[in-house]
Amino acid sequence: MASTMSETEIYAQLTEIFRDVFDDDDLTPVPTMVAADVEEWDSLSHIRLMLSVEKAFGLRFSTVEVGSLKQVGDLVALIQSKQAAG
Protein backbone atom coordinates (compact mmCIF):
# COMPACT_ATOMS: atom_id res chain seq x y z
CA MET A 1 0.00 0.00 0.00
CA ALA A 2 1.43 3.34 -1.03
CA SER A 3 1.75 6.00 1.63
CA THR A 4 0.08 9.35 1.20
CA MET A 5 2.46 12.30 1.13
CA SER A 6 1.70 15.94 1.81
CA GLU A 7 1.83 18.40 -1.05
CA THR A 8 5.02 19.85 0.44
CA GLU A 9 6.64 16.40 0.52
CA ILE A 10 5.59 15.76 -3.08
CA TYR A 11 7.09 19.06 -4.27
CA ALA A 12 10.31 18.31 -2.34
CA GLN A 13 10.63 14.96 -4.11
CA LEU A 14 9.67 16.47 -7.46
CA THR A 15 12.36 19.12 -7.02
CA GLU A 16 15.01 16.39 -6.78
CA ILE A 17 13.57 14.61 -9.83
CA PHE A 18 13.28 17.79 -11.94
CA ARG A 19 16.84 18.82 -11.07
CA ASP A 20 18.15 15.39 -12.04
CA VAL A 21 16.14 15.04 -15.27
CA PHE A 22 16.85 18.58 -16.50
CA ASP A 23 20.37 18.74 -15.02
CA ASP A 24 19.63 22.10 -13.36
CA ASP A 25 20.35 22.45 -9.64
CA ASP A 26 18.43 25.73 -9.45
CA LEU A 27 15.18 24.33 -10.86
CA THR A 28 12.26 24.36 -8.42
CA PRO A 29 8.91 23.12 -9.71
CA VAL A 30 5.89 25.26 -8.81
CA PRO A 31 2.19 24.57 -9.46
CA THR A 32 1.98 26.87 -12.49
CA MET A 33 5.18 25.63 -14.17
CA VAL A 34 4.69 24.30 -17.71
CA ALA A 35 7.07 22.64 -20.15
CA ALA A 36 7.70 25.94 -21.95
CA ASP A 37 9.15 27.34 -18.69
CA VAL A 38 12.08 24.88 -18.83
CA GLU A 39 14.36 25.16 -21.85
CA GLU A 40 15.39 21.50 -21.79
CA TRP A 41 11.82 20.19 -21.39
CA ASP A 42 11.18 18.45 -24.72
CA SER A 43 9.22 15.31 -25.55
CA LEU A 44 12.12 12.99 -24.72
CA SER A 45 12.84 14.63 -21.37
CA HIS A 46 9.09 14.58 -20.64
CA ILE A 47 9.08 10.79 -20.99
CA ARG A 48 12.15 10.56 -18.77
CA LEU A 49 10.46 12.86 -16.24
CA MET A 50 7.28 10.78 -16.13
CA LEU A 51 9.21 7.52 -15.76
CA SER A 52 11.30 9.05 -12.96
CA VAL A 53 8.18 10.30 -11.17
CA GLU A 54 6.49 6.90 -11.50
CA LYS A 55 9.55 5.13 -10.10
CA ALA A 56 10.09 7.60 -7.24
CA PHE A 57 6.48 7.53 -6.10
CA GLY A 58 5.82 3.85 -6.90
CA LEU A 59 2.95 4.76 -9.25
CA ARG A 60 1.88 4.05 -12.83
CA PHE A 61 0.30 6.69 -15.06
CA SER A 62 -1.86 5.92 -18.08
CA THR A 63 -1.25 7.64 -21.41
CA VAL A 64 -4.54 9.51 -20.96
CA GLU A 65 -3.48 10.72 -17.50
CA VAL A 66 -0.11 11.94 -18.75
CA GLY A 67 -1.74 13.57 -21.77
CA SER A 68 -4.14 15.50 -19.55
CA LEU A 69 -1.35 17.15 -17.54
CA LYS A 70 -1.01 20.85 -18.36
CA GLN A 71 1.18 22.11 -15.52
CA VAL A 72 3.13 20.81 -12.54
CA GLY A 73 0.17 21.40 -10.23
CA ASP A 74 -1.81 18.88 -12.32
CA LEU A 75 0.98 16.34 -11.83
CA VAL A 76 0.93 16.87 -8.06
CA ALA A 77 -2.86 16.45 -8.01
CA LEU A 78 -2.52 13.22 -10.01
CA ILE A 79 0.12 11.88 -7.62
CA GLN A 80 -2.09 12.72 -4.64
CA SER A 81 -5.11 11.07 -6.24
CA LYS A 82 -3.12 7.92 -7.08
CA GLN A 83 -1.73 7.73 -3.55
CA ALA A 84 -5.18 8.21 -2.04
CA ALA A 85 -6.52 5.40 -4.23
CA GLY A 86 -3.70 3.29 -2.81
Biopython code that builds the backbone (N, CA, C, O; Angstrom):
import numpy as np
from Bio.PDB.StructureBuilder import StructureBuilder

atoms = [
    (1, "MET", "N", (0.850, -1.186, 0.000)),
    (1, "MET", "CA", (0.000, 0.000, 0.000)),
    (1, "MET", "C", (0.888, 1.238, 0.000)),
    (1, "MET", "O", (1.779, 1.376, 0.838)),
    (2, "ALA", "N", (0.640, 2.114, -0.927)),
    (2, "ALA", "CA", (1.435, 3.337, -1.030)),
    (2, "ALA", "C", (1.053, 4.306, 0.095)),
    (2, "ALA", "O", (-0.110, 4.393, 0.488)),
    (3, "SER", "N", (2.036, 5.018, 0.592)),
    (3, "SER", "CA", (1.747, 6.002, 1.625)),
    (3, "SER", "C", (1.300, 7.300, 0.963)),
    (3, "SER", "O", (1.637, 7.579, -0.187)),
    (4, "THR", "N", (0.548, 8.071, 1.704)),
    (4, "THR", "CA", (0.085, 9.350, 1.204)),
    (4, "THR", "C", (1.026, 10.437, 1.699)),
    (4, "THR", "O", (1.299, 10.538, 2.895)),
    (5, "MET", "N", (1.512, 11.234, 0.788)),
    (5, "MET", "CA", (2.456, 12.298, 1.130)),
    (5, "MET", "C", (1.728, 13.645, 1.096)),
    (5, "MET", "O", (0.733, 13.817, 0.392)),
    (6, "SER", "N", (2.249, 14.582, 1.869)),
    (6, "SER", "CA", (1.703, 15.936, 1.814)),
    (6, "SER", "C", (2.154, 16.601, 0.514)),
    (6, "SER", "O", (3.096, 16.151, -0.139)),
    (7, "GLU", "N", (1.464, 17.675, 0.157)),
    (7, "GLU", "CA", (1.829, 18.404, -1.053)),
    (7, "GLU", "C", (3.267, 18.914, -0.955)),
    (7, "GLU", "O", (4.005, 18.905, -1.941)),
    (8, "THR", "N", (3.654, 19.354, 0.228)),
    (8, "THR", "CA", (5.021, 19.848, 0.436)),
    (8, "THR", "C", (6.038, 18.735, 0.212)),
    (8, "THR", "O", (7.082, 18.957, -0.401)),
    (9, "GLU", "N", (5.733, 17.544, 0.706)),
    (9, "GLU", "CA", (6.641, 16.401, 0.522)),
    (9, "GLU", "C", (6.725, 16.013, -0.958)),
    (9, "GLU", "O", (7.792, 15.655, -1.456)),
    (10, "ILE", "N", (5.595, 16.090, -1.646)),
    (10, "ILE", "CA", (5.591, 15.756, -3.078)),
    (10, "ILE", "C", (6.455, 16.759, -3.850)),
    (10, "ILE", "O", (7.264, 16.368, -4.692)),
    (11, "TYR", "N", (6.284, 18.043, -3.561)),
    (11, "TYR", "CA", (7.093, 19.056, -4.266)),
    (11, "TYR", "C", (8.575, 18.883, -3.950)),
    (11, "TYR", "O", (9.418, 19.079, -4.826)),
    (12, "ALA", "N", (8.908, 18.515, -2.699)),
    (12, "ALA", "CA", (10.314, 18.306, -2.341)),
    (12, "ALA", "C", (10.904, 17.166, -3.170)),
    (12, "ALA", "O", (12.029, 17.263, -3.662)),
    (13, "GLN", "N", (10.136, 16.087, -3.320)),
    (13, "GLN", "CA", (10.627, 14.959, -4.107)),
    (13, "GLN", "C", (10.669, 15.302, -5.595)),
    (13, "GLN", "O", (11.589, 14.898, -6.306)),
    (14, "LEU", "N", (9.665, 16.051, -6.060)),
    (14, "LEU", "CA", (9.668, 16.469, -7.460)),
    (14, "LEU", "C", (10.850, 17.387, -7.763)),
    (14, "LEU", "O", (11.417, 17.332, -8.854)),
    (15, "THR", "N", (11.218, 18.222, -6.809)),
    (15, "THR", "CA", (12.361, 19.118, -7.018)),
    (15, "THR", "C", (13.614, 18.306, -7.323)),
    (15, "THR", "O", (14.355, 18.626, -8.252)),
    (16, "GLU", "N", (13.849, 17.253, -6.540)),
    (16, "GLU", "CA", (15.014, 16.392, -6.780)),
    (16, "GLU", "C", (14.932, 15.752, -8.163)),
    (16, "GLU", "O", (15.932, 15.682, -8.877)),
    (17, "ILE", "N", (13.746, 15.287, -8.538)),
    (17, "ILE", "CA", (13.569, 14.613, -9.831)),
    (17, "ILE", "C", (13.773, 15.608, -10.974)),
    (17, "ILE", "O", (14.491, 15.313, -11.929)),
    (18, "PHE", "N", (13.151, 16.777, -10.883)),
    (18, "PHE", "CA", (13.283, 17.789, -11.943)),
    (18, "PHE", "C", (14.746, 18.198, -12.116)),
    (18, "PHE", "O", (15.232, 18.330, -13.239)),
    (19, "ARG", "N", (15.442, 18.396, -10.998)),
    (19, "ARG", "CA", (16.843, 18.820, -11.073)),
    (19, "ARG", "C", (17.699, 17.745, -11.716)),
    (19, "ARG", "O", (18.633, 18.052, -12.458)),
    (20, "ASP", "N", (17.388, 16.487, -11.437)),
    (20, "ASP", "CA", (18.150, 15.393, -12.039)),
    (20, "ASP", "C", (17.820, 15.261, -13.535)),
    (20, "ASP", "O", (18.729, 15.172, -14.360)),
    (21, "VAL", "N", (16.549, 15.248, -13.880)),
    (21, "VAL", "CA", (16.141, 15.041, -15.273)),
    (21, "VAL", "C", (16.615, 16.189, -16.170)),
    (21, "VAL", "O", (17.084, 15.961, -17.285)),
    (22, "PHE", "N", (16.487, 17.429, -15.668)),
    (22, "PHE", "CA", (16.846, 18.580, -16.497)),
    (22, "PHE", "C", (18.258, 19.095, -16.208)),
    (22, "PHE", "O", (18.683, 20.106, -16.768)),
    (23, "ASP", "N", (18.980, 18.391, -15.331)),
    (23, "ASP", "CA", (20.366, 18.736, -15.015)),
    (23, "ASP", "C", (20.508, 20.225, -14.664)),
    (23, "ASP", "O", (21.379, 20.922, -15.185)),
    (24, "ASP", "N", (19.630, 20.690, -13.769)),
    (24, "ASP", "CA", (19.629, 22.096, -13.362)),
    (24, "ASP", "C", (19.382, 22.155, -11.850)),
    (24, "ASP", "O", (18.262, 21.943, -11.385)),
    (25, "ASP", "N", (20.440, 22.446, -11.095)),
    (25, "ASP", "CA", (20.351, 22.448, -9.636)),
    (25, "ASP", "C", (19.563, 23.620, -9.076)),
    (25, "ASP", "O", (19.280, 23.657, -7.879)),
    (26, "ASP", "N", (19.208, 24.569, -9.914)),
    (26, "ASP", "CA", (18.430, 25.727, -9.451)),
    (26, "ASP", "C", (16.934, 25.579, -9.762)),
    (26, "ASP", "O", (16.133, 26.435, -9.387)),
    (27, "LEU", "N", (16.567, 24.510, -10.436)),
    (27, "LEU", "CA", (15.179, 24.325, -10.857)),
    (27, "LEU", "C", (14.299, 23.925, -9.677)),
    (27, "LEU", "O", (14.600, 22.970, -8.962)),
    (28, "THR", "N", (13.218, 24.659, -9.483)),
    (28, "THR", "CA", (12.260, 24.358, -8.421)),
    (28, "THR", "C", (10.860, 24.354, -9.028)),
    (28, "THR", "O", (10.345, 25.406, -9.406)),
    (29, "PRO", "N", (10.244, 23.176, -9.124)),
    (29, "PRO", "CA", (8.908, 23.118, -9.707)),
    (29, "PRO", "C", (7.874, 23.824, -8.831)),
    (29, "PRO", "O", (7.874, 23.690, -7.607)),
    (30, "VAL", "N", (6.999, 24.573, -9.486)),
    (30, "VAL", "CA", (5.892, 25.260, -8.810)),
    (30, "VAL", "C", (4.605, 24.866, -9.520)),
    (30, "VAL", "O", (4.653, 24.391, -10.654)),
    (31, "PRO", "N", (3.450, 25.052, -8.874)),
    (31, "PRO", "CA", (2.189, 24.571, -9.458)),
    (31, "PRO", "C", (1.911, 25.082, -10.867)),
    (31, "PRO", "O", (1.332, 24.357, -11.677)),
    (32, "THR", "N", (2.306, 26.300, -11.173)),
    (32, "THR", "CA", (1.977, 26.871, -12.492)),
    (32, "THR", "C", (3.047, 26.617, -13.547)),
    (32, "THR", "O", (2.907, 27.078, -14.680)),
    (33, "MET", "N", (4.109, 25.896, -13.205)),
    (33, "MET", "CA", (5.184, 25.628, -14.166)),
    (33, "MET", "C", (4.661, 24.735, -15.295)),
    (33, "MET", "O", (3.957, 23.753, -15.059)),
    (34, "VAL", "N", (5.028, 25.106, -16.536)),
    (34, "VAL", "CA", (4.688, 24.300, -17.712)),
    (34, "VAL", "C", (5.975, 23.976, -18.465)),
    (34, "VAL", "O", (7.031, 24.540, -18.177)),
    (35, "ALA", "N", (5.878, 23.074, -19.421)),
    (35, "ALA", "CA", (7.071, 22.642, -20.154)),
    (35, "ALA", "C", (7.806, 23.813, -20.799)),
    (35, "ALA", "O", (9.035, 23.814, -20.857)),
    (36, "ALA", "N", (7.075, 24.798, -21.276)),
    (36, "ALA", "CA", (7.704, 25.939, -21.946)),
    (36, "ALA", "C", (8.566, 26.766, -20.989)),
    (36, "ALA", "O", (9.400, 27.555, -21.433)),
    (37, "ASP", "N", (8.368, 26.590, -19.677)),
    (37, "ASP", "CA", (9.155, 27.337, -18.689)),
    (37, "ASP", "C", (10.569, 26.773, -18.524)),
    (37, "ASP", "O", (11.444, 27.440, -17.972)),
    (38, "VAL", "N", (10.788, 25.551, -19.000)),
    (38, "VAL", "CA", (12.076, 24.879, -18.835)),
    (38, "VAL", "C", (12.654, 24.607, -20.222)),
    (38, "VAL", "O", (12.088, 23.847, -21.007)),
    (39, "GLU", "N", (13.782, 25.238, -20.507)),
    (39, "GLU", "CA", (14.364, 25.162, -21.845)),
    (39, "GLU", "C", (14.592, 23.731, -22.316)),
    (39, "GLU", "O", (14.360, 23.412, -23.482)),
    (40, "GLU", "N", (15.043, 22.874, -21.414)),
    (40, "GLU", "CA", (15.393, 21.499, -21.788)),
    (40, "GLU", "C", (14.199, 20.550, -21.800)),
    (40, "GLU", "O", (14.366, 19.362, -22.076)),
    (41, "TRP", "N", (13.000, 21.046, -21.507)),
    (41, "TRP", "CA", (11.816, 20.188, -21.387)),
    (41, "TRP", "C", (11.234, 19.925, -22.770)),
    (41, "TRP", "O", (10.371, 20.669, -23.237)),
    (42, "ASP", "N", (11.708, 18.864, -23.426)),
    (42, "ASP", "CA", (11.180, 18.453, -24.719)),
    (42, "ASP", "C", (10.454, 17.114, -24.553)),
    (42, "ASP", "O", (10.300, 16.622, -23.435)),
    (43, "SER", "N", (10.017, 16.539, -25.652)),
    (43, "SER", "CA", (9.223, 15.312, -25.554)),
    (43, "SER", "C", (10.019, 14.156, -24.947)),
    (43, "SER", "O", (9.469, 13.350, -24.196)),
    (44, "LEU", "N", (11.299, 14.073, -25.267)),
    (44, "LEU", "CA", (12.121, 12.993, -24.721)),
    (44, "LEU", "C", (12.331, 13.175, -23.219)),
    (44, "LEU", "O", (12.210, 12.217, -22.455)),
    (45, "SER", "N", (12.643, 14.395, -22.794)),
    (45, "SER", "CA", (12.838, 14.628, -21.369)),
    (45, "SER", "C", (11.513, 14.496, -20.611)),
    (45, "SER", "O", (11.509, 14.166, -19.426)),
    (46, "HIS", "N", (10.394, 14.753, -21.287)),
    (46, "HIS", "CA", (9.085, 14.583, -20.644)),
    (46, "HIS", "C", (8.860, 13.103, -20.309)),
    (46, "HIS", "O", (8.375, 12.770, -19.228)),
    (47, "ILE", "N", (9.215, 12.234, -21.238)),
    (47, "ILE", "CA", (9.079, 10.792, -20.989)),
    (47, "ILE", "C", (9.982, 10.382, -19.828)),
    (47, "ILE", "O", (9.573, 9.637, -18.938)),
    (48, "ARG", "N", (11.200, 10.875, -19.852)),
    (48, "ARG", "CA", (12.146, 10.557, -18.771)),
    (48, "ARG", "C", (11.605, 11.072, -17.435)),
    (48, "ARG", "O", (11.711, 10.395, -16.412)),
    (49, "LEU", "N", (11.026, 12.275, -17.454)),
    (49, "LEU", "CA", (10.460, 12.856, -16.240)),
    (49, "LEU", "C", (9.325, 11.981, -15.704)),
    (49, "LEU", "O", (9.285, 11.672, -14.514)),
    (50, "MET", "N", (8.415, 11.588, -16.576)),
    (50, "MET", "CA", (7.279, 10.781, -16.127)),
    (50, "MET", "C", (7.735, 9.432, -15.581)),
    (50, "MET", "O", (7.214, 8.967, -14.566)),
    (51, "LEU", "N", (8.701, 8.800, -16.244)),
    (51, "LEU", "CA", (9.213, 7.518, -15.757)),
    (51, "LEU", "C", (9.898, 7.689, -14.404)),
    (51, "LEU", "O", (9.763, 6.836, -13.527)),
    (52, "SER", "N", (10.629, 8.785, -14.232)),
    (52, "SER", "CA", (11.302, 9.050, -12.959)),
    (52, "SER", "C", (10.290, 9.298, -11.845)),
    (52, "SER", "O", (10.469, 8.836, -10.717)),
    (53, "VAL", "N", (9.225, 10.030, -12.171)),
    (53, "VAL", "CA", (8.178, 10.301, -11.169)),
    (53, "VAL", "C", (7.473, 8.997, -10.788)),
    (53, "VAL", "O", (7.228, 8.740, -9.610)),
    (54, "GLU", "N", (7.150, 8.177, -11.789)),
    (54, "GLU", "CA", (6.492, 6.897, -11.501)),
    (54, "GLU", "C", (7.359, 6.037, -10.588)),
    (54, "GLU", "O", (6.863, 5.455, -9.624)),
    (55, "LYS", "N", (8.635, 5.958, -10.886)),
    (55, "LYS", "CA", (9.548, 5.131, -10.095)),
    (55, "LYS", "C", (9.684, 5.682, -8.679)),
    (55, "LYS", "O", (9.619, 4.927, -7.708)),
    (56, "ALA", "N", (9.871, 6.991, -8.559)),
    (56, "ALA", "CA", (10.090, 7.599, -7.244)),
    (56, "ALA", "C", (8.881, 7.461, -6.328)),
    (56, "ALA", "O", (9.023, 7.261, -5.122)),
    (57, "PHE", "N", (7.697, 7.570, -6.908)),
    (57, "PHE", "CA", (6.480, 7.527, -6.096)),
    (57, "PHE", "C", (5.827, 6.144, -6.093)),
    (57, "PHE", "O", (4.830, 5.935, -5.402)),
    (58, "GLY", "N", (6.381, 5.198, -6.861)),
    (58, "GLY", "CA", (5.817, 3.854, -6.904)),
    (58, "GLY", "C", (4.440, 3.826, -7.540)),
    (58, "GLY", "O", (3.560, 3.088, -7.096)),
    (59, "LEU", "N", (4.250, 4.638, -8.591)),
    (59, "LEU", "CA", (2.951, 4.762, -9.249)),
    (59, "LEU", "C", (3.081, 4.439, -10.731)),
    (59, "LEU", "O", (4.184, 4.397, -11.277)),
    (60, "ARG", "N", (1.927, 4.207, -11.381)),
    (60, "ARG", "CA", (1.882, 4.048, -12.834)),
    (60, "ARG", "C", (0.846, 5.019, -13.368)),
    (60, "ARG", "O", (-0.266, 5.108, -12.848)),
    (61, "PHE", "N", (1.222, 5.752, -14.420)),
    (61, "PHE", "CA", (0.297, 6.687, -15.056)),
    (61, "PHE", "C", (-0.125, 6.129, -16.405)),
    (61, "PHE", "O", (0.682, 5.532, -17.118)),
    (62, "SER", "N", (-1.389, 6.326, -16.751)),
    (62, "SER", "CA", (-1.857, 5.924, -18.081)),
    (62, "SER", "C", (-1.483, 7.022, -19.080)),
    (62, "SER", "O", (-1.170, 8.151, -18.702)),
    (63, "THR", "N", (-1.524, 6.662, -20.350)),
    (63, "THR", "CA", (-1.248, 7.637, -21.406)),
    (63, "THR", "C", (-2.243, 8.789, -21.346)),
    (63, "THR", "O", (-1.871, 9.945, -21.550)),
    (64, "VAL", "N", (-3.498, 8.481, -21.070)),
    (64, "VAL", "CA", (-4.537, 9.514, -20.964)),
    (64, "VAL", "C", (-4.227, 10.454, -19.795)),
    (64, "VAL", "O", (-4.363, 11.672, -19.920)),
    (65, "GLU", "N", (-3.813, 9.886, -18.666)),
    (65, "GLU", "CA", (-3.482, 10.720, -17.501)),
    (65, "GLU", "C", (-2.318, 11.654, -17.817)),
    (65, "GLU", "O", (-2.373, 12.848, -17.521)),
    (66, "VAL", "N", (-1.273, 11.111, -18.415)),
    (66, "VAL", "CA", (-0.108, 11.941, -18.751)),
    (66, "VAL", "C", (-0.491, 13.005, -19.775)),
    (66, "VAL", "O", (-0.042, 14.148, -19.687)),
    (67, "GLY", "N", (-1.320, 12.628, -20.742)),
    (67, "GLY", "CA", (-1.745, 13.566, -21.773)),
    (67, "GLY", "C", (-2.619, 14.696, -21.246)),
    (67, "GLY", "O", (-2.717, 15.752, -21.871)),
    (68, "SER", "N", (-3.250, 14.477, -20.107)),
    (68, "SER", "CA", (-4.140, 15.502, -19.554)),
    (68, "SER", "C", (-3.397, 16.512, -18.682)),
    (68, "SER", "O", (-3.976, 17.518, -18.270)),
    (69, "LEU", "N", (-2.129, 16.255, -18.399)),
    (69, "LEU", "CA", (-1.355, 17.150, -17.536)),
    (69, "LEU", "C", (-0.983, 18.418, -18.296)),
    (69, "LEU", "O", (-0.402, 18.356, -19.379)),
    (70, "LYS", "N", (-1.327, 19.576, -17.715)),
    (70, "LYS", "CA", (-1.013, 20.850, -18.357)),
    (70, "LYS", "C", (0.081, 21.618, -17.628)),
    (70, "LYS", "O", (0.829, 22.383, -18.237)),
    (71, "GLN", "N", (0.167, 21.407, -16.319)),
    (71, "GLN", "CA", (1.178, 22.113, -15.520)),
    (71, "GLN", "C", (1.565, 21.229, -14.342)),
    (71, "GLN", "O", (0.930, 20.205, -14.087)),
    (72, "VAL", "N", (2.603, 21.628, -13.633)),
    (72, "VAL", "CA", (3.130, 20.811, -12.540)),
    (72, "VAL", "C", (2.068, 20.578, -11.464)),
    (72, "VAL", "O", (2.015, 19.503, -10.865)),
    (73, "GLY", "N", (1.237, 21.565, -11.221)),
    (73, "GLY", "CA", (0.172, 21.397, -10.231)),
    (73, "GLY", "C", (-0.753, 20.241, -10.575)),
    (73, "GLY", "O", (-1.254, 19.558, -9.682)),
    (74, "ASP", "N", (-0.986, 20.014, -11.876)),
    (74, "ASP", "CA", (-1.806, 18.881, -12.315)),
    (74, "ASP", "C", (-1.105, 17.562, -11.986)),
    (74, "ASP", "O", (-1.750, 16.591, -11.593)),
    (75, "LEU", "N", (0.208, 17.537, -12.149)),
    (75, "LEU", "CA", (0.980, 16.335, -11.833)),
    (75, "LEU", "C", (0.893, 16.028, -10.342)),
    (75, "LEU", "O", (0.715, 14.875, -9.948)),
    (76, "VAL", "N", (1.020, 17.066, -9.518)),
    (76, "VAL", "CA", (0.935, 16.868, -8.065)),
    (76, "VAL", "C", (-0.455, 16.346, -7.684)),
    (76, "VAL", "O", (-0.571, 15.448, -6.850)),
    (77, "ALA", "N", (-1.500, 16.901, -8.287)),
    (77, "ALA", "CA", (-2.862, 16.449, -8.005)),
    (77, "ALA", "C", (-3.034, 14.979, -8.424)),
    (77, "ALA", "O", (-3.699, 14.207, -7.732)),
    (78, "LEU", "N", (-2.438, 14.605, -9.548)),
    (78, "LEU", "CA", (-2.524, 13.220, -10.013)),
    (78, "LEU", "C", (-1.798, 12.287, -9.040)),
    (78, "LEU", "O", (-2.304, 11.215, -8.706)),
    (79, "ILE", "N", (-0.624, 12.695, -8.592)),
    (79, "ILE", "CA", (0.125, 11.884, -7.622)),
    (79, "ILE", "C", (-0.705, 11.703, -6.346)),
    (79, "ILE", "O", (-0.808, 10.596, -5.818)),
    (80, "GLN", "N", (-1.291, 12.794, -5.860)),
    (80, "GLN", "CA", (-2.094, 12.717, -4.639)),
    (80, "GLN", "C", (-3.295, 11.795, -4.847)),
    (80, "GLN", "O", (-3.625, 11.003, -3.964)),
    (81, "SER", "N", (-3.945, 11.891, -5.991)),
    (81, "SER", "CA", (-5.115, 11.065, -6.242)),
    (81, "SER", "C", (-4.735, 9.590, -6.353)),
    (81, "SER", "O", (-5.469, 8.720, -5.885)),
    (82, "LYS", "N", (-3.592, 9.311, -6.971)),
    (82, "LYS", "CA", (-3.120, 7.916, -7.080)),
    (82, "LYS", "C", (-2.749, 7.363, -5.711)),
    (82, "LYS", "O", (-3.034, 6.205, -5.407)),
    (83, "GLN", "N", (-2.111, 8.193, -4.884)),
    (83, "GLN", "CA", (-1.727, 7.734, -3.547)),
    (83, "GLN", "C", (-2.968, 7.492, -2.689)),
    (83, "GLN", "O", (-3.019, 6.533, -1.919)),
    (84, "ALA", "N", (-3.958, 8.358, -2.825)),
    (84, "ALA", "CA", (-5.185, 8.210, -2.040)),
    (84, "ALA", "C", (-5.935, 6.944, -2.438)),
    (84, "ALA", "O", (-6.571, 6.297, -1.606)),
    (85, "ALA", "N", (-5.852, 6.597, -3.736)),
    (85, "ALA", "CA", (-6.522, 5.400, -4.229)),
    (85, "ALA", "C", (-5.801, 4.141, -3.765)),
    (85, "ALA", "O", (-6.370, 3.050, -3.728)),
    (86, "GLY", "N", (-4.513, 4.327, -3.408)),
    (86, "GLY", "CA", (-3.704, 3.292, -2.809)),
    (86, "GLY", "C", (-3.519, 2.076, -3.583)),
    (86, "GLY", "O", (-2.841, 1.154, -3.131)),
]
sb = StructureBuilder()
sb.init_structure("model")
sb.init_model(0)
sb.init_chain("A")
sb.init_seg("    ")
for serial, (resi, resn, name, xyz) in enumerate(atoms, 1):
    if name == "N":
        sb.init_residue(resn, " ", resi, " ")
    sb.init_atom(name, np.array(xyz, "f"), 0.0, 1.0, " ", f" {name:<3s}", serial, name[0])
structure = sb.get_structure()
